[in-house]
Amino acid sequence: MKIFISHNKADKASARALAVLLVEQGVDVWFDEWELCPGDSIVGGIEEGLSNAGVFVLLWSKAAEASNWVGTEVRAFLRRRVDDDGLKIVPLMVDGT
């Protein structure tokens, strides 16, 4: 089962550390730094990552709260979740937000 890690760029170090820990445990992870190359469609890459993910990990912080990208990713995954109750959403608090 693939895990999609949603985060704001201000929380990149935390997201990267989580991604590395998960991969070390044998988990398949979609992490933007590893999946998107220069010149790739950001929207297309994110859509593909979301469509293949069974778990959506949301790194929540003040920066994520203000992020249009994070909000868009959450809404897209929630739309999938309506039709597939096997999908999981796991929020992780990064700060005291």
mmCIF file as gemmi writes it, N, C-alpha and C atoms, coordinates in Angstrom:
data_model
loop_
_atom_site.group_PDB
_atom_site.id
_atom_site.type_symbol
_atom_site.label_atom_id
_atom_site.label_alt_id
_atom_site.label_comp_id
_atom_site.label_asym_id
_atom_site.label_entity_id
_atom_site.label_seq_id
_atom_site.pdbx_PDB_ins_code
_atom_site.Cartn_x
_atom_site.Cartn_y
_atom_site.Cartn_z
_atom_site.occupancy
_atom_site.B_iso_or_equiv
_atom_site.pdbx_formal_charge
_atom_site.auth_seq_id
_atom_site.auth_asym_id
_atom_site.pdbx_PDB_model_num
ATOM 1 N N . MET Axp A 1 ? 0.844 -1.171 0 1 0 ? 1 A 1
ATOM 2 C CA . MET Axp A 1 ? 0 0 0 1 0 ? 1 A 1
ATOM 3 C C . MET Axp A 1 ? 0.896 1.242 0 1 0 ? 1 A 1
ATOM 4 N N . LYS Axp A 2 ? 0.629 2.147 -0.916 1 0 ? 2 A 1
ATOM 5 C CA . LYS Axp A 2 ? 1.442 3.351 -1.046 1 0 ? 2 A 1
ATOM 6 C C . LYS Axp A 2 ? 0.926 4.445 -0.109 1 0 ? 2 A 1
ATOM 7 N N . ILE Axp A 3 ? 1.863 5.173 0.488 1 0 ? 3 A 1
ATOM 8 C CA . ILE Axp A 3 ? 1.542 6.286 1.375 1 0 ? 3 A 1
ATOM 9 C C . ILE Axp A 3 ? 1.936 7.579 0.686 1 0 ? 3 A 1
ATOM 10 N N . PHE Axp A 4 ? 0.996 8.518 0.627 1 0 ? 4 A 1
ATOM 11 C CA . PHE Axp A 4 ? 1.232 9.855 0.078 1 0 ? 4 A 1
ATOM 12 C C . PHE Axp A 4 ? 1.484 10.785 1.254 1 0 ? 4 A 1
ATOM 13 N N . ILE Axp A 5 ? 2.588 11.527 1.23 1 0 ? 5 A 1
ATOM 14 C CA . ILE Axp A 5 ? 2.899 12.466 2.309 1 0 ? 5 A 1
ATOM 15 C C . ILE Axp A 5 ? 2.612 13.881 1.822 1 0 ? 5 A 1
ATOM 16 N N . SER Axp A 6 ? 1.613 14.502 2.44 1 0 ? 6 A 1
ATOM 17 C CA . SER Axp A 6 ? 1.224 15.87 2.112 1 0 ? 6 A 1
ATOM 18 C C . SER Axp A 6 ? 1.836 16.808 3.147 1 0 ? 6 A 1
ATOM 19 N N . HIS Axp A 7 ? 2.477 17.863 2.651 1 0 ? 7 A 1
ATOM 20 C CA . HIS Axp A 7 ? 3.15 18.79 3.558 1 0 ? 7 A 1
ATOM 21 C C . HIS Axp A 7 ? 3.379 20.123 2.856 1 0 ? 7 A 1
ATOM 22 N N . ASN Axp A 8 ? 3.624 21.147 3.633 1 0 ? 8 A 1
ATOM 23 C CA . ASN Axp A 8 ? 4.033 22.436 3.105 1 0 ? 8 A 1
ATOM 24 C C . ASN Axp A 8 ? 5.55 22.444 3.033 1 0 ? 8 A 1
ATOM 25 N N . LYS Axp A 9 ? 6.089 23.207 2.089 1 0 ? 9 A 1
ATOM 26 C CA . LYS Axp A 9 ? 7.55 23.23 1.927 1 0 ? 9 A 1
ATOM 27 C C . LYS Axp A 9 ? 8.276 23.681 3.195 1 0 ? 9 A 1
ATOM 28 N N . ALA Axp A 10 ? 7.612 24.45 4.052 1 0 ? 10 A 1
ATOM 29 C CA . ALA Axp A 10 ? 8.233 24.866 5.317 1 0 ? 10 A 1
ATOM 30 C C . ALA Axp A 10 ? 8.478 23.663 6.232 1 0 ? 10 A 1
ATOM 31 N N . ASP Axp A 11 ? 7.747 22.582 6.008 1 0 ? 11 A 1
ATOM 32 C CA . ASP Axp A 11 ? 7.874 21.366 6.817 1 0 ? 11 A 1
ATOM 33 C C . ASP Axp A 11 ? 8.612 20.251 6.072 1 0 ? 11 A 1
ATOM 34 N N . LYS Axp A 12 ? 9.368 20.624 5.049 1 0 ? 12 A 1
ATOM 35 C CA . LYS Axp A 12 ? 10.042 19.648 4.184 1 0 ? 12 A 1
ATOM 36 C C . LYS Axp A 12 ? 10.962 18.719 4.984 1 0 ? 12 A 1
ATOM 37 N N . ALA Axp A 13 ? 11.719 19.26 5.93 1 0 ? 13 A 1
ATOM 38 C CA . ALA Axp A 13 ? 12.652 18.421 6.694 1 0 ? 13 A 1
ATOM 39 C C . ALA Axp A 13 ? 11.902 17.341 7.479 1 0 ? 13 A 1
ATOM 40 N N . SER Axp A 14 ? 10.781 17.696 8.079 1 0 ? 14 A 1
ATOM 41 C CA . SER Axp A 14 ? 9.973 16.715 8.817 1 0 ? 14 A 1
ATOM 42 C C . SER Axp A 14 ? 9.385 15.678 7.872 1 0 ? 14 A 1
ATOM 43 N N . ALA Axp A 15 ? 8.9 16.138 6.726 1 0 ? 15 A 1
ATOM 44 C CA . ALA Axp A 15 ? 8.322 15.225 5.734 1 0 ? 15 A 1
ATOM 45 C C . ALA Axp A 15 ? 9.383 14.263 5.216 1 0 ? 15 A 1
ATOM 46 N N . ARG Axp A 16 ? 10.562 14.763 4.938 1 0 ? 16 A 1
ATOM 47 C CA . ARG Axp A 16 ? 11.658 13.926 4.442 1 0 ? 16 A 1
ATOM 48 C C . ARG Axp A 16 ? 12.053 12.887 5.48 1 0 ? 16 A 1
ATOM 49 N N . ALA Axp A 17 ? 12.165 13.299 6.739 1 0 ? 17 A 1
ATOM 50 C CA . ALA Axp A 17 ? 12.535 12.363 7.808 1 0 ? 17 A 1
ATOM 51 C C . ALA Axp A 17 ? 11.492 11.256 7.937 1 0 ? 17 A 1
ATOM 52 N N . LEU Axp A 18 ? 10.222 11.615 7.868 1 0 ? 18 A 1
ATOM 53 C CA . LEU Axp A 18 ? 9.162 10.618 7.931 1 0 ? 18 A 1
ATOM 54 C C . LEU Axp A 18 ? 9.239 9.673 6.739 1 0 ? 18 A 1
ATOM 55 N N . ALA Axp A 19 ? 9.426 10.222 5.551 1 0 ? 19 A 1
ATOM 56 C CA . ALA Axp A 19 ? 9.513 9.391 4.34 1 0 ? 19 A 1
ATOM 57 C C . ALA Axp A 19 ? 10.661 8.394 4.443 1 0 ? 19 A 1
ATOM 58 N N . VAL Axp A 20 ? 11.808 8.842 4.911 1 0 ? 20 A 1
ATOM 59 C CA . VAL Axp A 20 ? 12.971 7.96 5.047 1 0 ? 20 A 1
ATOM 60 C C . VAL Axp A 20 ? 12.671 6.85 6.06 1 0 ? 20 A 1
ATOM 61 N N . LEU Axp A 21 ? 12.1 7.216 7.206 1 0 ? 21 A 1
ATOM 62 C CA . LEU Axp A 21 ? 11.773 6.206 8.218 1 0 ? 21 A 1
ATOM 63 C C . LEU Axp A 21 ? 10.806 5.155 7.678 1 0 ? 21 A 1
ATOM 64 N N . LEU Axp A 22 ? 9.802 5.611 6.934 1 0 ? 22 A 1
ATOM 65 C CA . LEU Axp A 22 ? 8.835 4.664 6.37 1 0 ? 22 A 1
ATOM 66 C C . LEU Axp A 22 ? 9.48 3.736 5.347 1 0 ? 22 A 1
ATOM 67 N N . VAL Axp A 23 ? 10.294 4.286 4.467 1 0 ? 23 A 1
ATOM 68 C CA . VAL Axp A 23 ? 10.972 3.468 3.452 1 0 ? 23 A 1
ATOM 69 C C . VAL Axp A 23 ? 11.898 2.459 4.122 1 0 ? 23 A 1
ATOM 70 N N . GLU Axp A 24 ? 12.579 2.863 5.175 1 0 ? 24 A 1
ATOM 71 C CA . GLU Axp A 24 ? 13.453 1.941 5.9 1 0 ? 24 A 1
ATOM 72 C C . GLU Axp A 24 ? 12.674 0.774 6.498 1 0 ? 24 A 1
ATOM 73 N N . GLN Axp A 25 ? 11.371 0.971 6.717 1 0 ? 25 A 1
ATOM 74 C CA . GLN Axp A 25 ? 10.512 -0.094 7.243 1 0 ? 25 A 1
ATOM 75 C C . GLN Axp A 25 ? 9.838 -0.889 6.121 1 0 ? 25 A 1
ATOM 76 N N . GLY Axp A 26 ? 10.223 -0.59 4.881 1 0 ? 26 A 1
ATOM 77 C CA . GLY Axp A 26 ? 9.694 -1.33 3.742 1 0 ? 26 A 1
ATOM 78 C C . GLY Axp A 26 ? 8.389 -0.791 3.179 1 0 ? 26 A 1
ATOM 79 N N . VAL Axp A 27 ? 8.013 0.415 3.568 1 0 ? 27 A 1
ATOM 80 C CA . VAL Axp A 27 ? 6.766 1.018 3.108 1 0 ? 27 A 1
ATOM 81 C C . VAL Axp A 27 ? 7.003 1.737 1.78 1 0 ? 27 A 1
ATOM 82 N N . ASP Axp A 28 ? 6.044 1.633 0.875 1 0 ? 28 A 1
ATOM 83 C CA . ASP Axp A 28 ? 6.081 2.323 -0.407 1 0 ? 28 A 1
ATOM 84 C C . ASP Axp A 28 ? 5.552 3.742 -0.189 1 0 ? 28 A 1
ATOM 85 N N . VAL Axp A 29 ? 6.369 4.753 -0.468 1 0 ? 29 A 1
ATOM 86 C CA . VAL Axp A 29 ? 6.037 6.141 -0.145 1 0 ? 29 A 1
ATOM 87 C C . VAL Axp A 29 ? 6.067 7.007 -1.398 1 0 ? 29 A 1
ATOM 88 N N . TRP Axp A 30 ? 5.056 7.875 -1.528 1 0 ? 30 A 1
ATOM 89 C CA . TRP Axp A 30 ? 5.09 8.932 -2.533 1 0 ? 30 A 1
ATOM 90 C C . TRP Axp A 30 ? 5.509 10.199 -1.805 1 0 ? 30 A 1
ATOM 91 N N . PHE Axp A 31 ? 6.699 10.7 -2.168 1 0 ? 31 A 1
ATOM 92 C CA . PHE Axp A 31 ? 7.235 11.924 -1.572 1 0 ? 31 A 1
ATOM 93 C C . PHE Axp A 31 ? 7.705 12.796 -2.727 1 0 ? 31 A 1
ATOM 94 N N . ASP Axp A 32 ? 7.249 14.021 -2.775 1 0 ? 32 A 1
ATOM 95 C CA . ASP Axp A 32 ? 7.457 14.865 -3.95 1 0 ? 32 A 1
ATOM 96 C C . ASP Axp A 32 ? 8.906 14.947 -4.418 1 0 ? 32 A 1
ATOM 97 N N . GLU Axp A 33 ? 9.838 15.07 -3.51 1 0 ? 33 A 1
ATOM 98 C CA . GLU Axp A 33 ? 11.261 15.166 -3.888 1 0 ? 33 A 1
ATOM 99 C C . GLU Axp A 33 ? 11.735 13.93 -4.655 1 0 ? 33 A 1
ATOM 100 N N . TRP Axp A 34 ? 11.157 12.795 -4.368 1 0 ? 34 A 1
ATOM 101 C CA . TRP Axp A 34 ? 11.577 11.541 -4.986 1 0 ? 34 A 1
ATOM 102 C C . TRP Axp A 34 ? 10.801 11.231 -6.262 1 0 ? 34 A 1
ATOM 103 N N . GLU Axp A 35 ? 9.613 11.786 -6.388 1 0 ? 35 A 1
ATOM 104 C CA . GLU Axp A 35 ? 8.734 11.435 -7.503 1 0 ? 35 A 1
ATOM 105 C C . GLU Axp A 35 ? 8.696 12.474 -8.62 1 0 ? 35 A 1
ATOM 106 N N . LEU Axp A 36 ? 8.929 13.731 -8.297 1 0 ? 36 A 1
ATOM 107 C CA . LEU Axp A 36 ? 8.833 14.797 -9.292 1 0 ? 36 A 1
ATOM 108 C C . LEU Axp A 36 ? 10.223 15.254 -9.72 1 0 ? 36 A 1
ATOM 109 N N . CYS Axp A 37 ? 10.441 15.272 -11.026 1 0 ? 37 A 1
ATOM 110 C CA . CYS Axp A 37 ? 11.718 15.714 -11.594 1 0 ? 37 A 1
ATOM 111 C C . CYS Axp A 37 ? 11.526 17.08 -12.254 1 0 ? 37 A 1
ATOM 112 N N . PRO Axp A 38 ? 12.613 17.842 -12.413 1 0 ? 38 A 1
ATOM 113 C CA . PRO Axp A 38 ? 12.489 19.119 -13.121 1 0 ? 38 A 1
ATOM 114 C C . PRO Axp A 38 ? 11.845 18.914 -14.489 1 0 ? 38 A 1
ATOM 115 N N . GLY Axp A 39 ? 10.873 19.761 -14.793 1 0 ? 39 A 1
ATOM 116 C CA . GLY Axp A 39 ? 10.171 19.661 -16.059 1 0 ? 39 A 1
ATOM 117 C C . GLY Axp A 39 ? 8.905 18.827 -16.004 1 0 ? 39 A 1
ATOM 118 N N . ASP Axp A 40 ? 8.74 18.022 -14.943 1 0 ? 40 A 1
ATOM 119 C CA . ASP Axp A 40 ? 7.521 17.228 -14.782 1 0 ? 40 A 1
ATOM 120 C C . ASP Axp A 40 ? 6.34 18.145 -14.477 1 0 ? 40 A 1
ATOM 121 N N . SER Axp A 41 ? 5.166 17.681 -14.827 1 0 ? 41 A 1
ATOM 122 C CA . SER Axp A 41 ? 3.944 18.373 -14.442 1 0 ? 41 A 1
ATOM 123 C C . SER Axp A 41 ? 3.728 18.154 -12.949 1 0 ? 41 A 1
ATOM 124 N N . ILE Axp A 42 ? 3.73 19.223 -12.184 1 0 ? 42 A 1
ATOM 125 C CA . ILE Axp A 42 ? 3.518 19.092 -10.74 1 0 ? 42 A 1
ATOM 126 C C . ILE Axp A 42 ? 2.111 18.568 -10.471 1 0 ? 42 A 1
ATOM 127 N N . VAL Axp A 43 ? 1.13 19.171 -11.133 1 0 ? 43 A 1
ATOM 128 C CA . VAL Axp A 43 ? -0.253 18.749 -10.931 1 0 ? 43 A 1
ATOM 129 C C . VAL Axp A 43 ? -0.434 17.291 -11.341 1 0 ? 43 A 1
ATOM 130 N N . GLY Axp A 44 ? 0.104 16.918 -12.507 1 0 ? 44 A 1
ATOM 131 C CA . GLY Axp A 44 ? -0.014 15.533 -12.972 1 0 ? 44 A 1
ATOM 132 C C . GLY Axp A 44 ? 0.659 14.552 -12.039 1 0 ? 44 A 1
ATOM 133 N N . GLY Axp A 45 ? 1.83 14.912 -11.534 1 0 ? 45 A 1
ATOM 134 C CA . GLY Axp A 45 ? 2.543 14.037 -10.61 1 0 ? 45 A 1
ATOM 135 C C . GLY Axp A 45 ? 1.801 13.847 -9.304 1 0 ? 45 A 1
ATOM 136 N N . ILE Axp A 46 ? 1.253 14.938 -8.785 1 0 ? 46 A 1
ATOM 137 C CA . ILE Axp A 46 ? 0.492 14.853 -7.537 1 0 ? 46 A 1
ATOM 138 C C . ILE Axp A 46 ? -0.779 14.046 -7.751 1 0 ? 46 A 1
ATOM 139 N N . GLU Axp A 47 ? -1.471 14.283 -8.868 1 0 ? 47 A 1
ATOM 140 C CA . GLU Axp A 47 ? -2.685 13.511 -9.151 1 0 ? 47 A 1
ATOM 141 C C . GLU Axp A 47 ? -2.382 12.019 -9.223 1 0 ? 47 A 1
ATOM 142 N N . GLU Axp A 48 ? -1.294 11.671 -9.884 1 0 ? 48 A 1
ATOM 143 C CA . GLU Axp A 48 ? -0.91 10.259 -9.981 1 0 ? 48 A 1
ATOM 144 C C . GLU Axp A 48 ? -0.583 9.697 -8.601 1 0 ? 48 A 1
ATOM 145 N N . GLY Axp A 49 ? 0.18 10.458 -7.81 1 0 ? 49 A 1
ATOM 146 C CA . GLY Axp A 49 ? 0.519 10 -6.465 1 0 ? 49 A 1
ATOM 147 C C . GLY Axp A 49 ? -0.709 9.789 -5.604 1 0 ? 49 A 1
ATOM 148 N N . LEU Axp A 50 ? -1.656 10.718 -5.681 1 0 ? 50 A 1
ATOM 149 C CA . LEU Axp A 50 ? -2.886 10.592 -4.898 1 0 ? 50 A 1
ATOM 150 C C . LEU Axp A 50 ? -3.732 9.413 -5.368 1 0 ? 50 A 1
ATOM 151 N N . SER Axp A 51 ? -3.78 9.192 -6.671 1 0 ? 51 A 1
ATOM 152 C CA . SER Axp A 51 ? -4.632 8.119 -7.195 1 0 ? 51 A 1
ATOM 153 C C . SER Axp A 51 ? -4.082 6.733 -6.864 1 0 ? 51 A 1
ATOM 154 N N . ASN Axp A 52 ? -2.781 6.644 -6.611 1 0 ? 52 A 1
ATOM 155 C CA . ASN Axp A 52 ? -2.167 5.348 -6.289 1 0 ? 52 A 1
ATOM 156 C C . ASN Axp A 52 ? -1.997 5.113 -4.795 1 0 ? 52 A 1
ATOM 157 N N . ALA Axp A 53 ? -2.336 6.101 -3.996 1 0 ? 53 A 1
ATOM 158 C CA . ALA Axp A 53 ? -2.115 6.001 -2.543 1 0 ? 53 A 1
ATOM 159 C C . ALA Axp A 53 ? -3.326 5.409 -1.842 1 0 ? 53 A 1
ATOM 160 N N . GLY Axp A 54 ? -3.057 4.548 -0.88 1 0 ? 54 A 1
ATOM 161 C CA . GLY Axp A 54 ? -4.104 4.001 -0.023 1 0 ? 54 A 1
ATOM 162 C C . GLY Axp A 54 ? -4.14 4.684 1.325 1 0 ? 54 A 1
ATOM 163 N N . VAL Axp A 55 ? -3.058 5.415 1.623 1 0 ? 55 A 1
ATOM 164 C CA . VAL Axp A 55 ? -2.956 6.146 2.884 1 0 ? 55 A 1
ATOM 165 C C . VAL Axp A 55 ? -2.465 7.55 2.57 1 0 ? 55 A 1
ATOM 166 N N . PHE Axp A 56 ? -3.124 8.535 3.149 1 0 ? 56 A 1
ATOM 167 C CA . PHE Axp A 56 ? -2.767 9.942 2.983 1 0 ? 56 A 1
ATOM 168 C C . PHE Axp A 56 ? -2.279 10.44 4.336 1 0 ? 56 A 1
ATOM 169 N N . VAL Axp A 57 ? -0.998 10.756 4.433 1 0 ? 57 A 1
ATOM 170 C CA . VAL Axp A 57 ? -0.44 11.293 5.674 1 0 ? 57 A 1
ATOM 171 C C . VAL Axp A 57 ? -0.36 12.804 5.521 1 0 ? 57 A 1
ATOM 172 N N . LEU Axp A 58 ? -1.026 13.507 6.403 1 0 ? 58 A 1
ATOM 173 C CA . LEU Axp A 58 ? -1.064 14.965 6.384 1 0 ? 58 A 1
ATOM 174 C C . LEU Axp A 58 ? -0.195 15.51 7.51 1 0 ? 58 A 1
ATOM 175 N N . LEU Axp A 59 ? 0.9 16.154 7.135 1 0 ? 59 A 1
ATOM 176 C CA . LEU Axp A 59 ? 1.727 16.837 8.138 1 0 ? 59 A 1
ATOM 177 C C . LEU Axp A 59 ? 1.095 18.206 8.358 1 0 ? 59 A 1
ATOM 178 N N . TRP Axp A 60 ? 0.433 18.364 9.494 1 0 ? 60 A 1
ATOM 179 C CA . TRP Axp A 60 ? -0.333 19.576 9.77 1 0 ? 60 A 1
ATOM 180 C C . TRP Axp A 60 ? 0.495 20.559 10.587 1 0 ? 60 A 1
ATOM 181 N N . SER Axp A 61 ? 0.49 21.798 10.135 1 0 ? 61 A 1
ATOM 182 C CA . SER Axp A 61 ? 1.232 22.868 10.8 1 0 ? 61 A 1
ATOM 183 C C . SER Axp A 61 ? 0.59 24.194 10.429 1 0 ? 61 A 1
ATOM 184 N N . LYS Axp A 62 ? 1.075 25.253 11.003 1 0 ? 62 A 1
ATOM 185 C CA . LYS Axp A 62 ? 0.601 26.598 10.645 1 0 ? 62 A 1
ATOM 186 C C . LYS Axp A 62 ? 0.829 26.826 9.146 1 0 ? 62 A 1
ATOM 187 N N . ALA Axp A 63 ? 1.98 26.407 8.645 1 0 ? 63 A 1
ATOM 188 C CA . ALA Axp A 63 ? 2.287 26.575 7.219 1 0 ? 63 A 1
ATOM 189 C C . ALA Axp A 63 ? 1.338 25.743 6.353 1 0 ? 63 A 1
ATOM 190 N N . ALA Axp A 64 ? 1.03 24.524 6.774 1 0 ? 64 A 1
ATOM 191 C CA . ALA Axp A 64 ? 0.115 23.673 6.008 1 0 ? 64 A 1
ATOM 192 C C . ALA Axp A 64 ? -1.285 24.269 5.991 1 0 ? 64 A 1
ATOM 193 N N . GLU Axp A 65 ? -1.688 24.836 7.107 1 0 ? 65 A 1
ATOM 194 C CA . GLU Axp A 65 ? -3.011 25.455 7.206 1 0 ? 65 A 1
ATOM 195 C C . GLU Axp A 65 ? -3.179 26.576 6.176 1 0 ? 65 A 1
ATOM 196 N N . ALA Axp A 66 ? -2.103 27.303 5.89 1 0 ? 66 A 1
ATOM 197 C CA . ALA Axp A 66 ? -2.14 28.432 4.958 1 0 ? 66 A 1
ATOM 198 C C . ALA Axp A 66 ? -1.838 28.022 3.515 1 0 ? 66 A 1
ATOM 199 N N . SER Axp A 67 ? -1.552 26.749 3.285 1 0 ? 67 A 1
ATOM 200 C CA . SER Axp A 67 ? -1.103 26.286 1.977 1 0 ? 67 A 1
ATOM 201 C C . SER Axp A 67 ? -2.26 25.896 1.054 1 0 ? 67 A 1
ATOM 202 N N . ASN Axp A 68 ? -2.307 26.513 -0.121 1 0 ? 68 A 1
ATOM 203 C CA . ASN Axp A 68 ? -3.302 26.117 -1.124 1 0 ? 68 A 1
ATOM 204 C C . ASN Axp A 68 ? -3.044 24.697 -1.615 1 0 ? 68 A 1
ATOM 205 N N . TRP Axp A 69 ? -1.77 24.329 -1.799 1 0 ? 69 A 1
ATOM 206 C CA . TRP Axp A 69 ? -1.431 22.99 -2.286 1 0 ? 69 A 1
ATOM 207 C C . TRP Axp A 69 ? -1.907 21.917 -1.321 1 0 ? 69 A 1
ATOM 208 N N . VAL Axp A 70 ? -1.611 22.095 -0.047 1 0 ? 70 A 1
ATOM 209 C CA . VAL Axp A 70 ? -2.011 21.086 0.949 1 0 ? 70 A 1
ATOM 210 C C . VAL Axp A 70 ? -3.532 20.954 0.967 1 0 ? 70 A 1
ATOM 211 N N . GLY Axp A 71 ? -4.225 22.077 0.949 1 0 ? 71 A 1
ATOM 212 C CA . GLY Axp A 71 ? -5.686 22.041 0.931 1 0 ? 71 A 1
ATOM 213 C C . GLY Axp A 71 ? -6.23 21.318 -0.287 1 0 ? 71 A 1
ATOM 214 N N . THR Axp A 72 ? -5.633 21.547 -1.442 1 0 ? 72 A 1
ATOM 215 C CA . THR Axp A 72 ? -6.05 20.886 -2.676 1 0 ? 72 A 1
ATOM 216 C C . THR Axp A 72 ? -5.818 19.38 -2.596 1 0 ? 72 A 1
ATOM 217 N N . GLU Axp A 73 ? -4.666 18.983 -2.051 1 0 ? 73 A 1
ATOM 218 C CA . GLU Axp A 73 ? -4.371 17.551 -1.902 1 0 ? 73 A 1
ATOM 219 C C . GLU Axp A 73 ? -5.362 16.88 -0.959 1 0 ? 73 A 1
ATOM 220 N N . VAL Axp A 74 ? -5.66 17.53 0.152 1 0 ? 74 A 1
ATOM 221 C CA . VAL Axp A 74 ? -6.609 16.974 1.119 1 0 ? 74 A 1
ATOM 222 C C . VAL Axp A 74 ? -7.979 16.797 0.47 1 0 ? 74 A 1
ATOM 223 N N . ARG Axp A 75 ? -8.464 17.828 -0.22 1 0 ? 75 A 1
ATOM 224 C CA . ARG Axp A 75 ? -9.777 17.737 -0.861 1 0 ? 75 A 1
ATOM 225 C C . ARG Axp A 75 ? -9.82 16.633 -1.916 1 0 ? 75 A 1
ATOM 226 N N . ALA Axp A 76 ? -8.75 16.506 -2.701 1 0 ? 76 A 1
ATOM 227 C CA . ALA Axp A 76 ? -8.703 15.471 -3.737 1 0 ? 76 A 1
ATOM 228 C C . ALA Axp A 76 ? -8.762 14.078 -3.114 1 0 ? 76 A 1
ATOM 229 N N . PHE Axp A 77 ? -8.024 13.865 -2.035 1 0 ? 77 A 1
ATOM 230 C CA . PHE Axp A 77 ? -8.035 12.548 -1.399 1 0 ? 77 A 1
ATOM 231 C C . PHE Axp A 77 ? -9.386 12.283 -0.725 1 0 ? 77 A 1
ATOM 232 N N . LEU Axp A 78 ? -9.967 13.309 -0.121 1 0 ? 78 A 1
ATOM 233 C CA . LEU Axp A 78 ? -11.28 13.143 0.51 1 0 ? 78 A 1
ATOM 234 C C . LEU Axp A 78 ? -12.345 12.752 -0.513 1 0 ? 78 A 1
ATOM 235 N N . ARG Axp A 79 ? -12.254 13.297 -1.721 1 0 ? 79 A 1
ATOM 236 C CA . ARG Axp A 79 ? -13.199 12.911 -2.776 1 0 ? 79 A 1
ATOM 237 C C . ARG Axp A 79 ? -13.075 11.416 -3.077 1 0 ? 79 A 1
ATOM 238 N N . ARG Axp A 80 ? -11.848 10.912 -3.137 1 0 ? 80 A 1
ATOM 239 C CA . ARG Axp A 80 ? -11.641 9.467 -3.344 1 0 ? 80 A 1
ATOM 240 C C . ARG Axp A 80 ? -12.171 8.673 -2.157 1 0 ? 80 A 1
ATOM 241 N N . ARG Axp A 81 ? -11.975 9.195 -0.967 1 0 ? 81 A 1
ATOM 242 C CA . ARG Axp A 81 ? -12.361 8.504 0.273 1 0 ? 81 A 1
ATOM 243 C C . ARG Axp A 81 ? -13.874 8.305 0.348 1 0 ? 81 A 1
ATOM 244 N N . VAL Axp A 82 ? -14.637 9.226 -0.217 1 0 ? 82 A 1
ATOM 245 C CA . VAL Axp A 82 ? -16.092 9.101 -0.23 1 0 ? 82 A 1
ATOM 246 C C . VAL Axp A 82 ? -16.51 7.808 -0.92 1 0 ? 82 A 1
ATOM 247 N N . ASP Axp A 83 ? -15.82 7.447 -1.996 1 0 ? 83 A 1
ATOM 248 C CA . ASP Axp A 83 ? -16.157 6.246 -2.766 1 0 ? 83 A 1
ATOM 249 C C . ASP Axp A 83 ? -15.435 4.986 -2.307 1 0 ? 83 A 1
ATOM 250 N N . ASP Axp A 84 ? -14.415 5.139 -1.483 1 0 ? 84 A 1
ATOM 251 C CA . ASP Axp A 84 ? -13.612 3.99 -1.064 1 0 ? 84 A 1
ATOM 252 C C . ASP Axp A 84 ? -13.277 4.119 0.418 1 0 ? 84 A 1
ATOM 253 N N . ASP Axp A 85 ? -14.074 3.478 1.259 1 0 ? 85 A 1
ATOM 254 C CA . ASP Axp A 85 ? -13.86 3.617 2.703 1 0 ? 85 A 1
ATOM 255 C C . ASP Axp A 85 ? -12.656 2.842 3.215 1 0 ? 85 A 1
ATOM 256 N N . GLY Axp A 86 ? -11.938 2.178 2.312 1 0 ? 86 A 1
ATOM 257 C CA . GLY Axp A 86 ? -10.696 1.502 2.7 1 0 ? 86 A 1
ATOM 258 C C . GLY Axp A 86 ? -9.505 2.446 2.735 1 0 ? 86 A 1
ATOM 259 N N . LEU Axp A 87 ? -9.672 3.634 2.157 1 0 ? 87 A 1
ATOM 260 C CA . LEU Axp A 87 ? -8.588 4.623 2.172 1 0 ? 87 A 1
ATOM 261 C C . LEU Axp A 87 ? -8.474 5.225 3.565 1 0 ? 87 A 1
ATOM 262 N N . LYS Axp A 88 ? -7.241 5.501 3.964 1 0 ? 88 A 1
ATOM 263 C CA . LYS Axp A 88 ? -6.993 6.028 5.306 1 0 ? 88 A 1
ATOM 264 C C . LYS Axp A 88 ? -6.349 7.408 5.243 1 0 ? 88 A 1
ATOM 265 N N . ILE Axp A 89 ? -6.719 8.257 6.194 1 0 ? 89 A 1
ATOM 266 C CA . ILE Axp A 89 ? -6.111 9.581 6.342 1 0 ? 89 A 1
ATOM 267 C C . ILE Axp A 89 ? -5.507 9.644 7.726 1 0 ? 89 A 1
ATOM 268 N N . VAL Axp A 90 ? -4.205 9.986 7.773 1 0 ? 90 A 1
ATOM 269 C CA . VAL Axp A 90 ? -3.493 10.021 9.05 1 0 ? 90 A 1
ATOM 270 C C . VAL Axp A 90 ? -2.913 11.433 9.242 1 0 ? 90 A 1
ATOM 271 N N . PRO Axp A 91 ? -3.501 12.234 10.13 1 0 ? 91 A 1
ATOM 272 C CA . PRO Axp A 91 ? -2.942 13.557 10.396 1 0 ? 91 A 1
ATOM 273 C C . PRO Axp A 91 ? -1.825 13.47 11.446 1 0 ? 91 A 1
ATOM 274 N N . LEU Axp A 92 ? -0.756 14.175 11.179 1 0 ? 92 A 1
ATOM 275 C CA . LEU Axp A 92 ? 0.364 14.269 12.134 1 0 ? 92 A 1
ATOM 276 C C . LEU Axp A 92 ? 0.633 15.741 12.41 1 0 ? 92 A 1
ATOM 277 N N . MET Axp A 93 ? 0.574 16.113 13.675 1 0 ? 93 A 1
ATOM 278 C CA . MET Axp A 93 ? 0.793 17.502 14.063 1 0 ? 93 A 1
ATOM 279 C C . MET Axp A 93 ? 2.287 17.8 14.103 1 0 ? 93 A 1
ATOM 280 N N . VAL Axp A 94 ? 2.698 18.835 13.37 1 0 ? 94 A 1
ATOM 281 C CA . VAL Axp A 94 ? 4.108 19.211 13.322 1 0 ? 94 A 1
ATOM 282 C C . VAL Axp A 94 ? 4.413 20.286 14.357 1 0 ? 94 A 1
ATOM 283 N N . ASP Axp A 95 ? 3.431 21.151 14.605 1 0 ? 95 A 1
ATOM 284 C CA . ASP Axp A 95 ? 3.618 22.215 15.583 1 0 ? 95 A 1
ATOM 285 C C . ASP Axp A 95 ? 2.367 22.295 16.46 1 0 ? 95 A 1
ATOM 286 N N . GLY Axp A 96 ? 2.216 23.346 17.197 1 0 ? 96 A 1
ATOM 287 C CA . GLY Axp A 96 ? 1.093 23.466 18.119 1 0 ? 96 A 1
ATOM 288 C C . GLY Axp A 96 ? -0.172 24.021 17.508 1 0 ? 96 A 1
ATOM 289 N N . THR Axp A 97 ? -0.283 23.946 16.188 1 0 ? 97 A 1
ATOM 290 C CA . THR Axp A 97 ? -1.454 24.496 15.5 1 0 ? 97 A 1
ATOM 291 C C . THR Axp A 97 ? -2.726 23.798 15.946 1 0 ? 97 A 1
